[in-house]
C-alpha cells in the first residue's frame, strides 16, 4: 500500500532536542501521480513524529501489515 502525507510543523523533542513533525493529511496513493481518499482518521494527527521512518512503522503496525508492504511519500509542496 502506498500512502502520501503532508507535513505540518511539530515541536522540538524534549528527549532528543530534534525537530519533529505532525501529519497534516494522510491519503492512500492510487499511483505515482494520483492521490486517493483521505485516511487521516487512521492516525493521531497530534502525534509528533521524529522521522518519516517512524510514520512508516506506525502505519504498518496500525494496519497490521508487514513494514515492507507499506510505502510512504511526502506530498509535493503546493
N, C-alpha and C positions, 0 to 999 in steps of 0.2 A: 504494500500500500504506500502510495506517495502522498505526502502532506506538504502544504505550503503555509508558512506562518508570517505574520507581520510582527515586528519587534516594537515594543514600547520601552521607554527608559525605565529602569528599575532604580535600585539604591546600591550603595556600596555594601558589600557583605561585611557584617560585623566580625565574622570569623576569619576571612581571608583578606579583607580590605580590597577585594577585587570588584570591578563593576559587574552588575547583574542586569538582566532584562526581564520584562514581562511580555507575555504573548498578547498582542492586540487582537489578532484574528487567526483562527486555525481553520483551514479548509482542506478537503480531500482534493488532490490534483487529478484531473482527468487525463491529462497528457503533459508533455513537456512545456506546453504553452498555455493550456487552459486550466482554470481552477473551478472546482465544483462547489458543492454545498458547504455552507458554513458549519463547522463542527466545534466551534469554540466552547460549546457547553460540555464537551468531554473532559475538559481540564479546568483547573482552578486558575483563572487568569490573574489572580492577585499574587501568585507564587513568583518569587524572584529566582529565575534560572541563572546559573553561573556560566552555562555554555549551551550551544546547540546540541552537543552530545548528551547533556543531561536531559534536555527536552526529548531527544530521540529515545533514550532509555525509558523515560516516563511514559511516552506514548505506547511503546511496545508492551510495557507492564500493564498499563491501563486497558489495552485492547486484548491482552492475553496472546500476544504474538511473539514469535522469536525476533530478537533485535534485528537480524539480517532481513526480515520481511518488511521492515519499516524504513522508508526513505523520507527525509525531510529536506526542505529547501526554504530559504528565506525569500519572501516576495521582493521583487524589484521595487526600488523606491519610485514613487509616482511623481 
